Amino acid sequence: MKPLVIEVKTFRSHGLDVYRVMVNGTMLNEYLSPELANSKARAYLRAWSSQILIR
């Protein structure tokens, strides 16, 4: 199984800071709030780890 890499990256888009949640280099979604982006990244990690425990 390859390692899971979850990142929140900051980009400039149309003059605004945009926070992208990336999983293994693939963008899941963009948010305008860093707190919301971090919350979504943590939620993805919890969902992923619960799948591992179920298997």
DSSP file (Angstrom, degrees, kcal/mol; ACC not computed):
  #  RESIDUE AA STRUCTURE BP1 BP2  ACC     N-H-->O    O-->H-N    N-H-->O    O-->H-N    TCO  KAPPA ALPHA  PHI   PSI    X-CA   Y-CA   Z-CA
    1    1 A M              0   0    0      0, 0.0     3,-0.1     0, 0.0     0, 0.0   0.000 360.0 360.0 360.0 131.7    0.0    0.0    0.0
    2    2 A K        -     0   0    0      1,-0.1     0, 0.0     0, 0.0     0, 0.0  -0.476 360.0 -94.2 -79.1 152.8    1.4    3.4   -0.9
    3    3 A P        -     0   0    0      0, 0.0     2,-0.5     0, 0.0    -1,-0.1  -0.267  33.8-120.7 -66.8 150.9    1.7    6.0    1.8
    4    4 A L        -     0   0    0     -3,-0.1     2,-0.5    19,-0.0    19,-0.0  -0.815  26.7-170.5 -92.4 125.9   -1.1    8.6    2.2
    5    5 A V        -     0   0    0     -2,-0.5    19,-3.2     2,-0.0     2,-0.5  -0.964   3.7-177.2-120.6 114.4    0.1   12.2    1.8
    6    6 A I  E     +A   23   0A   0     -2,-0.5     2,-0.3    17,-0.2    17,-0.2  -0.953  10.4 172.4-113.0 126.4   -2.5   14.9    2.7
    7    7 A E  E     -A   22   0A   0     15,-2.8    15,-3.2    -2,-0.5     2,-0.5  -0.946  28.6-150.1-131.4 151.2   -1.4   18.5    2.2
    8    8 A V  E     -A   21   0A   0     -2,-0.3     2,-0.3    13,-0.2    13,-0.2  -0.981  27.4-172.0-116.9 115.5   -3.1   21.9    2.4
    9    9 A K  E     -A   20   0A   0     11,-2.5    11,-3.1    -2,-0.5     2,-0.5  -0.837  17.1-134.6-112.1 145.8   -1.4   24.3   -0.1
   10   10 A T  E     +A   19   0A   0     -2,-0.3     2,-0.3     9,-0.2     9,-0.2  -0.842  28.2 171.3-100.8 132.4   -1.9   28.0   -0.5
   11   11 A F  E     -A   18   0A   0      7,-2.8     7,-3.3    -2,-0.5     2,-0.5  -0.929  32.3-121.4-132.4 157.7   -2.3   29.5   -4.0
   12   12 A R  E     +A   17   0A   0     -2,-0.3     2,-0.4     5,-0.2     5,-0.2  -0.898  33.1 174.4 -98.9 128.7   -3.3   32.9   -5.3
   13   13 A S  E >   -A   16   0A   0      3,-2.9     3,-1.7    -2,-0.5    -2,-0.0  -0.946  69.3 -21.4-138.9 115.8   -6.4   32.9   -7.5
   14   14 A H  T 3  S-     0   0    0     -2,-0.4     3,-0.1     1,-0.3    -1,-0.1   0.861 127.8 -50.6  54.5  39.3   -7.9   36.1   -8.9
   15   15 A G  T 3  S+     0   0    0      1,-0.3     2,-0.3     0, 0.0    -1,-0.3   0.489 119.1 106.1  82.0   3.3   -6.2   38.1   -6.1
   16   16 A L  E <  S-A   13   0A   0     -3,-1.7    -3,-2.9     2,-0.0     2,-0.5  -0.860  74.4-115.5-114.8 149.5   -7.4   35.8   -3.3
   17   17 A D  E     -A   12   0A   0     -2,-0.3     2,-0.4    -5,-0.2    -5,-0.2  -0.726  35.2-167.7 -78.3 129.2   -5.6   33.3   -1.2
   18   18 A V  E     -A   11   0A   0     -7,-3.3    -7,-2.8    -2,-0.5     2,-0.6  -0.969  10.9-147.8-121.8 135.4   -7.1   29.8   -2.0
   19   19 A Y  E     -AB  10  31A   0     12,-3.4    12,-2.3    -2,-0.4     2,-0.5  -0.912  13.7-161.1-109.0 117.8   -6.3   26.8    0.1
   20   20 A R  E     -AB   9  30A   0    -11,-3.1   -11,-2.5    -2,-0.6     2,-0.7  -0.834  11.8-143.7-103.1 131.6   -6.3   23.5   -1.7
   21   21 A V  E     -AB   8  29A   0      8,-2.3     7,-3.5    -2,-0.5     8,-0.9  -0.847  25.2-170.2 -90.8 119.2   -6.6   20.1    0.0
   22   22 A M  E     -AB   7  27A   0    -15,-3.2   -15,-2.8    -2,-0.7     2,-0.5  -0.920  13.1-167.5-115.4 135.4   -4.4   17.7   -1.9
   23   23 A V  E >  S-AB   6  26A   0      3,-2.8     3,-2.0    -2,-0.4   -17,-0.2  -0.977  79.8 -22.0-123.8 117.4   -4.3   13.9   -1.4
   24   24 A N  T 3  S-     0   0    0    -19,-3.2    -1,-0.1    -2,-0.5   -18,-0.1   0.869 129.3 -50.2  49.5  41.6   -1.3   12.1   -2.9
   25   25 A G  T 3  S+     0   0    0    -20,-0.3     2,-0.5     1,-0.2    -1,-0.3   0.408 115.7 113.9  84.0  -2.2   -0.9   15.1   -5.3
   26   26 A T  E <   -B   23   0A   0     -3,-2.0    -3,-2.8     0, 0.0     2,-0.3  -0.888  67.4-124.4-105.8 130.3   -4.5   15.2   -6.5
   27   27 A M  E     -B   22   0A   0     -2,-0.5    -5,-0.2    -5,-0.2     3,-0.1  -0.551  25.4-179.5 -74.1 129.3   -6.6   18.2   -5.5
   28   28 A L  E     -     0   0A   0     -7,-3.5     2,-0.3     1,-0.4    -1,-0.2   0.867  62.5 -32.8 -89.8 -47.2   -9.8   17.3   -3.7
   29   29 A N  E     -B   21   0A   0     -8,-0.9    -8,-2.3     8,-0.0    -1,-0.4  -0.980  51.9-118.6-165.4 167.6  -11.2   20.8   -3.2
   30   30 A E  E     -B   20   0A   0     -2,-0.3     2,-0.3   -10,-0.2   -10,-0.2  -0.931  25.5-175.0-119.2 144.2  -10.4   24.5   -2.7
   31   31 A Y  E     -B   19   0A   0    -12,-2.3   -12,-3.4    -2,-0.4    -2,-0.0  -0.960  28.2-144.8-135.9 153.1  -11.4   26.7    0.2
   32   32 A L  S    S+     0   0    0     -2,-0.3   -15,-0.1   -14,-0.2     3,-0.1   0.596  87.6  67.2 -89.9 -13.4  -11.1   30.4    1.0
   33   33 A S     >  -     0   0    0    -14,-0.1     4,-2.2     1,-0.1     5,-0.2  -0.926  67.3-153.3-111.8 127.7  -10.5   29.7    4.7
   34   34 A P  H  > S+     0   0    0      0, 0.0     4,-2.5     0, 0.0     5,-0.2   0.858  99.5  55.3 -65.8 -32.5   -7.4   27.9    6.0
   35   35 A E  H  > S+     0   0    0      2,-0.2     4,-2.2     1,-0.2     5,-0.1   0.916 109.0  46.3 -65.1 -42.3   -9.3   26.7    9.0
   36   36 A L  H  > S+     0   0    0      2,-0.2     4,-2.5     1,-0.2     5,-0.2   0.909 112.0  51.1 -66.3 -41.9  -12.0   25.1    6.8
   37   37 A A  H  X S+     0   0    0     -4,-2.2     4,-2.2     1,-0.2    -2,-0.2   0.923 111.8  46.9 -61.4 -44.2   -9.3   23.5    4.6
   38   38 A N  H  X S+     0   0    0     -4,-2.5     4,-2.3     1,-0.2    -1,-0.2   0.885 111.1  52.2 -65.1 -38.2   -7.5   22.0    7.6
   39   39 A S  H  X S+     0   0    0     -4,-2.2     4,-2.1     2,-0.2    -2,-0.2   0.910 110.7  47.1 -63.5 -42.5  -10.8   20.7    9.0
   40   40 A K  H  X S+     0   0    0     -4,-2.5     4,-2.2     2,-0.2    -2,-0.2   0.878 110.6  52.6 -67.3 -37.6  -11.6   19.0    5.7
   41   41 A A  H  X S+     0   0    0     -4,-2.2     4,-2.1     2,-0.2    -2,-0.2   0.918 110.5  47.5 -64.2 -42.7   -8.1   17.5    5.5
   42   42 A R  H  X S+     0   0    0     -4,-2.3     4,-2.4     1,-0.2    -2,-0.2   0.888 110.5  52.6 -64.9 -38.6   -8.5   16.1    9.0
   43   43 A A  H  X S+     0   0    0     -4,-2.1     4,-2.4     2,-0.2    -2,-0.2   0.899 108.4  50.4 -63.8 -40.2  -11.9   14.7    8.1
   44   44 A Y  H  X S+     0   0    0     -4,-2.2     4,-2.7     2,-0.2    -1,-0.2   0.913 109.9  50.7 -63.4 -42.0  -10.5   13.0    5.1
   45   45 A L  H  X S+     0   0    0     -4,-2.1     4,-2.7     2,-0.2    -2,-0.2   0.911 110.2  49.2 -62.9 -42.5   -7.7   11.4    7.2
   46   46 A R  H  X S+     0   0    0     -4,-2.4     4,-2.0     2,-0.2    -1,-0.2   0.918 112.7  47.6 -62.2 -43.2  -10.3   10.2    9.7
   47   47 A A  H  X S+     0   0    0     -4,-2.4     4,-1.5     2,-0.2    -2,-0.2   0.912 113.5  48.1 -64.2 -42.5  -12.4    8.6    6.9
   48   48 A W  H  X S+     0   0    0     -4,-2.7     4,-1.6     1,-0.2     3,-0.2   0.927 112.1  48.1 -64.6 -45.3   -9.3    7.0    5.4
   49   49 A S  H  X S+     0   0    0     -4,-2.7     4,-1.9     1,-0.2    -1,-0.2   0.839 107.7  55.4 -68.3 -31.7   -8.1    5.6    8.6
   50   50 A S  H  X S+     0   0    0     -4,-2.0     4,-1.6    -5,-0.2    -1,-0.2   0.850 105.3  53.3 -69.1 -31.8  -11.5    4.2    9.5
   51   51 A Q  H  X S+     0   0    0     -4,-1.5     4,-1.7    -3,-0.2    -1,-0.2   0.890 107.8  51.0 -66.5 -38.4  -11.6    2.3    6.2
   52   52 A I  H  < S+     0   0    0     -4,-1.6    -2,-0.2     1,-0.2    -1,-0.2   0.909 110.1  49.5 -64.5 -41.6   -8.2    0.7    7.0
   53   53 A L  H  < S+     0   0    0     -4,-1.9    -1,-0.2     1,-0.2    -2,-0.2   0.832 108.3  53.7 -67.8 -31.6   -9.5   -0.4   10.4
   54   54 A I  H  <        0   0    0     -4,-1.6    -1,-0.2     1,-0.2    -2,-0.2   0.877 360.0 360.0 -71.3 -37.1  -12.6   -2.0    8.9
   55   55 A R     <        0   0    0     -4,-1.7    -1,-0.2    -5,-0.1    -2,-0.2   0.500 360.0 360.0 -69.7 360.0  -10.6   -4.1    6.5
